[in-house]
Amino acid sequence: MEVYLDNSATTKPCQSVREIMWKTLEEDFGNPSSMYKKGVEAERYLRAAGDQAAKSLKVQPKEIIFTSGGTEANNLALMGTALANQRAGKHIITTGIEHPSVHNPLAFLEEQGFSVTYLPVDSLGHVRKEDLLEAVREDTILISVMYVNNEIGALEPIAELAKAAKEKKPGILFHSDAVQGYGKYRIFPKKEGIDLLSVSAHKIHGPKGVGFLYVSEKVKIKPILFGGGQQKGMRSGTENVPGIAGLGAAAEEIYQDHAEKTEKLYDFKAYFIEEVLKLEGTSVNGIAWDPADPKGSVEKTAPHIISVSFAGIRSEVLLHALEEKGIYVSAGSACASNHPQLSGTLQAIGVNRELLDATLRFSLSADNTREELDYTLSALGELLPKLRRFVRR
């Protein structure tokens, strides 16, 4: 059996995505900037995808900028708004558990003279409103807090944070990296006080190499890519029509039967955690687990991400042992699966040092089955005692 439990890394493109991408590659392959029929046909795909993305957020299509993915969307949100608004101030607030595509652009901005405050989180990975308000200064122009943490599934109180910050300093901009939240939650930026929101298609059963940034029409932002002036000059470069068309199809399909999909994921998550905790030397991160109320426990977190530490076993060793059984997961201690390093997120929530390199992330999709979870749990039950025998004393 093959079991794919790394859906936070990427997802399998759904049928509707594959079909529309093939059509744009095989038939409607024109350049959307061309003035003849094939160009007009290609442009229709861009407009349709913009409409689909905007509809899912209840925003206007003109507020959607297509990018090469979540990383570019985050870079554009942070650098574009910082450079455009620096006369109002050069202070930015973020958290210590953001994705590298947020932390690294901010490090670049620090080199350019900006000041960045990194907020701590509690033991469940949540930003405290009090800490945020204390960090807001007269020269603060931008706040960036992720919607869902990619390692432990912590759901941040975005609407509460944005409201409090804007009450203290009107005009402050609020960005959220929603790469792990979009498709799992109904997100309405205008209602939640979000001015900029980053999304990646391949996390929602769309193609890799494409995403979008929602930018409120009220936000002043500069482009970070220059060229032919596509997308009203905000993101130059010939548009990736197959990718954007696939993104649009994925954005539409991910919210179909959304409540049922979410319920299924929470049921699976509660079941998996309940069973994995029965195995010796296991602990689950980022969740206030109540054995008397498994479903209630998981519903306070994202429905698809489970972070489990296995005492006495290196995550990389267990990862490859599971791989040999056809089970695919990721090392929870890595910012990127091929660049292992001790997880800043796990350290931030106070995970014991000996468990930092003993943690795996299991991430679900609605395509997974109960049979796959049982197979994975059975494999863990078999592997853990065997691998611990080889641990150096």
Secondary structure as UniProt FT lines:
FT   STRAND          3..4
FT   TURN            7..9
FT   HELIX           15..26
FT   TURN            32..33
FT   HELIX           37..57
FT   HELIX           61..63
FT   STRAND          64..67
FT   HELIX           70..75
FT   HELIX           76..80
FT   HELIX           81..84
FT   HELIX           86..88
FT   STRAND          91..95
FT   TURN            96..97
FT   HELIX           100..111
FT   TURN            112..113
FT   STRAND          115..119
FT   TURN            123..124
FT   HELIX           129..135
FT   TURN            138..139
FT   STRAND          140..144
FT   TURN            150..152
FT   HELIX           158..168
FT   TURN            170..171
FT   STRAND          173..177
FT   TURN            179..181
FT   TURN            183..184
FT   HELIX           189..192
FT   STRAND          196..200
FT   HELIX           201..203
FT   TURN            204..205
FT   STRAND          211..215
FT   TURN            217..218
FT   HELIX           231..233
FT   HELIX           241..254
FT   TURN            255..257
FT   HELIX           258..276
FT   TURN            277..278
FT   TURN            280..281
FT   STRAND          282..285
FT   TURN            291..292
FT   HELIX           294..298
FT   TURN            299..300
FT   STRAND          305..310
FT   TURN            311..312
FT   HELIX           315..324
FT   TURN            325..326
FT   STRAND          327..328
FT   STRAND          330..331
FT   TURN            332..333
FT   STRAND          334..336
FT   TURN            337..338
FT   STRAND          339..340
FT   HELIX           344..348
FT   TURN            349..350
FT   HELIX           353..355
FT   TURN            356..357
FT   STRAND          359..363
FT   TURN            366..367
FT   HELIX           370..388
FT   TURN            389..390
//
